[in-house]
Amino acid sequence: MNIWFTALMFVISAFALGFAGIYAVKCLIRVAQALKLGTFIVAFLLGAVATSLPELFISIHASLLGRSAIVFGNLIGSTILDLTLVAGITIIFARGIKVKQKTIRQDALWMFGFVLLSIVLFAIDKSIDRIDAVVLLCTLAIYIRYLAKHRKEFKYVLEDKVKAKQLAISSSGLVFFAFMLYYAARFTVYYAGELALSLGFSEILIALFFVSFGTSLPELVFELRSIAIKTKDIALGDMMGSVIANMVLIMAISALIRPIRIIDGVSFIALFFCVLTTYMFVTFLFSAQKLDVMEGIALIMLYLLFIMLEFYLGGMMV
């Protein structure tokens, strides 16, 4: 297969994945409004599930095909990208984000704990198996119970009521974009493998940078939109919720289908940067109770360093 055709189809598939994810989130918001779901449920759906739909579809499809390298690369790569490039762009666009609420800092600590737990489980036997998946889901259940108990005061500003006709349109749109996500994920996984073979790179490397970019587009769009309508706390919540979804919920679902294994130096560098980026993000968030523009730039520079190290130290590993 021609390498240029393969690269073009991969790019089209990845962007289709991001596009479908963005509009699936919009449809889900409209459905939630129409059904008058509680603010906690809406916030959890948006922060922890909706914007991570592309990662979910990619990971499930790759797991069913036994392509654990793509599952690993996608989830770890998306986590790093969310807390560096996406976070940095959001902070710069917002000209700094003040962190006044104690609950945001608490969520940051939960997020850091979840990332460390996943990395430790990987470190024990270089894999996340079904037992590890159960451990992750149990800790997630504890977190959800904590949120439900302590976040009743959380407010998410919904728009005007949605009429029955709009509900039908939004529901149909959600189904359509879910199918689009499925097929986009299918083609992205296929062409990621073909591209890896053509370029001589490992599948993990392709997933870490290229697949994760497509799956992280909904997070970037949602966070920039949140900044535009002056709901910066929602943007931070979505960032951290997406990381928790990637490292716990989607990781566990994928591992229940098929264990996720790490196999080479690319994986270990990625795990190290996953912890490092999470630590830096949390440190910046706690410092002076504000994420300023210079810290946003530092996060973007960290992502560029990650790219250089991965390609320099492990780029040619297959």
N, C-alpha and C positions, 0 to 999 in steps of 0.2 A: 504493500500500500504506500502511495506517495506520501512523503513526510509532510509536505506542505498541506496536502488535503487532510491528513490526520490532525495536524495542528489546528487548521481552520475549523474542523468539525468539533474538536475538543473545546476551542474557544466559544463556538456557538452554543454547544451543550452546556458549558459552565455558566455562560451569561443567561441562557434560558432558565437554568436552575435558579439563579439569583432573581431574575425577573418574576418567575412564578412564585418564589418565596415572598417577594415584596407584595404582590397583589393578593396572595393567600392571606397574608397578615391583615391587609385592608378589609378583605371580605370577612375575616374572622371577627374583626372589631365591630363591623356592622351587624353581624349575627348576634354577637354578645349584647350589643345595645338593644336590639329588637327583643331578645329573650329576657332582658332586664336582669342579667346575671349580676351577682354581688361584686362590689369593687375589688375585693380580694381575689375572686376567681378571675376577673378580667385582667388584673395586674399580673397574676401568676401565668395565665395563658400567654400574655404578651411577653413578659420578661423571661420566662423559663421554657416556653414551648414554641410559640408561634414563630418567632424570628429564627428559631433553630430547626425549622422544618426541612430546609435543604440538607443540613447535616444528618438529620434523622433518615431521610430517604436514601441518601448516598450510603450511609453506614449499614442500613438494613440490606440494601441491594448487594453491596460489596460482601457483607457477611454471608449472605445466601450463596454467593459464588465462591466463597472461601478466599477472598482477597483481603486478608486481615491487614496487609500493609497499607492499603488504601483507607481502611477504617481508622487505623492508628494515625496515619499522616493527616487525614482530614480533621479528626477531632483535636489532636494536639496542635496542628497548624492553625485551626480556627481559633482555638483558645489563645494562642500566642498573638495572632493577628488582631483579635478583638481587644486585647489589653495593651497593644502597642500602636499599630497603624490606625485602627478604627478609633481607639480612645484618643490618640494624639490629634487626629483630624477633628474629632468632636470638640476636644478641649480648645484647640486653636480657633475653630469656627465660633465657639461660645465666648471667646476671649477670657477664658478662665471659668472654672465652675466652683462655687463656694459649697462646702460640705457642712451644712449647719445641723442637719438631723442626725441624732445619735443612732437611729435605726440603720442609716446608710453605712456607718462605720461598723456596726454589728454584722451587717450582711457581708461586708468586705472580709471580716474575720472568718465568717462561715465559708465564704468562697475560697479563701486561702487554705482553710482546713480541708475542704473537699479536694482541692488540687493535690495537697500533700498526701492525703489518703490514697488517691488514685496512683500517685507516683510510688508510694511505699508498696502498694499491692503489685505494681509492675516489678519493683526491685526484688521482691521475695523470690519469684521464680521466672522472671522475665515474661510474664503474661498476666492477662486478666481472664480468669476462667469463670465457670458458672457459680462457684462458691463465692468468688470475689464479687460477682455481679449481685448476688443476694446481699452481701455486706453493704455494697453501695446503695442498693435500693432501701435497705433498712435505715441507713443514715439519712437518706433523702426523705423517708417517711417522718423521721424525727424532726427534720428541718421544716417540712410542710406543716406539721402539727404546731411547731413553734411559731411559724408565720401566722397560722390561723388564730392562734391564741393571743398573740401580742401585736398584731397589725390591724386590728379592727378599725383603728383610726385612719388607716391609709385611704386616701382619696384619689381616684383617677377620674379626671373630668371627661365625661362622655358628652357627645354632641346631642343634638335634638333627637327626639324619638324617631324611630324608623318605622315607616308604614309597612303594611303587609306586602305590598308589591315590591318594595325595596328589599324586604326580607327574602322574598322568593328569588330576586335577582342576585342578592349577596350569597345565598345558599347555593344557587346554581354556579355562581362564580367560584365559590370555595371548592366545589366538587371538580369543576373544570381545571382549576389551578393545581389541585391535588393530583389529578391525572397527569398534568403537565410536569409536575415535580417528579412523578414516578418515571416517566419516560426520559426526562432530562437527566435524572440520576442514572438511569440505565445506560444512556449513551455516554455520559461523562465518565463513568467507571470503565466502559469499554475502550473509549478513545484515550483515557489516561494510561491504560495498559499498553496500547499500541504506541503511544507517544514515548513512553518510557523505553520500549524496545528500540524504537527508531533513533532516539537521542543517546541511548546507552546509559540512561539514568535509572536509578531504582524507582519502583512504584511509590515508595514512601516519599522520596524527594518530590516527585510530581504532585502527590497528594498534599504534602506539607505547604506548598506554595501556590500551585495553580488551582487545584480543586478547592482548597480552603478559601481562596480569594472569591470564587463564585458563590460558595455557601455563606460567606460573611457579608455579602452585599445587602441582604435585608436588615442586618444589624446596623450597618452604616447609614442606610436610608432612614430607618426608624429613629436613630439617635439624632441625626441632623434635623429631622422633622420635629423632634421633641424640643431641640434647642430653638428652632425657628418659632415655635408657639410658646416659648418661654416656660417649658416644663423640664428644667435641667435635671431635677431629681429622677424623673422618669427615664432619662437617657442613661444615667448612672445605674439605675435599677435594671434596665434592660441589658447593659454590658455584663453586669455580675450575674444576672439570671441566665444569660446565654452561656457563660462559662460553666455555671453549675449544671445546666442542661447537658452541655457537651461532655463534661468530665464525670458526670454521675449517671443521669438518666439514659442518655443515648449510648454511653460506654457500656452500661449494664445491659441494655436491650441487645446490643450487638454481641456482647459476650455470652448471653443466654443462647443466641443462635449458634455462635461458633467462637471459641476462645480467641482473644486478641494477643498476638505474640510480637515481641521486639526481637530483631534479628541482626542488626548491624550498628555500626558507629553513628550513622545518620539518626537512628532512633535515640541513642543515648544523648547526643547533642541536643535533640529536640526536647527530651525530658528535662535536661538541665535548664534550658531556656524557658521551658514552661514554668518551672519553679521560680526562676530568676525574674521573669516578667511579672508574674503574680506578686512576688515580694515587692518589686519596685512600685507597681501600681498601688498596692496597699500602703506602702511607706509614703508615697506622694500624697495619697488621700488623707493620711493622718497628719501630715506635716502642715501646720498652720491652718488646718481645716479648709484647705483649698487646693484645687488642681489648677496651677497657673500655666500660661502659655509656654514658658521655658520647660516645664515638666512635660507638656504635650510634645514638644520638639524632641526632648530626651527619649521619650517612649518610641517615637518614630525612628530615631537614630539607633535605638536598641534593635528594632526590627531589621534595619539595614545590616547591622552587625550580624544578626542571626542568619540572614541570607548569605553573607560573605563566608561565614564560618562553615555553614552547611555545604556550600558548593566547593569551598576550598578543601575542607577536611574529608568530606564524605560524598561529594558530588558524583563521583564515577563508580560508586559501589552499586552493584546490581544484585 
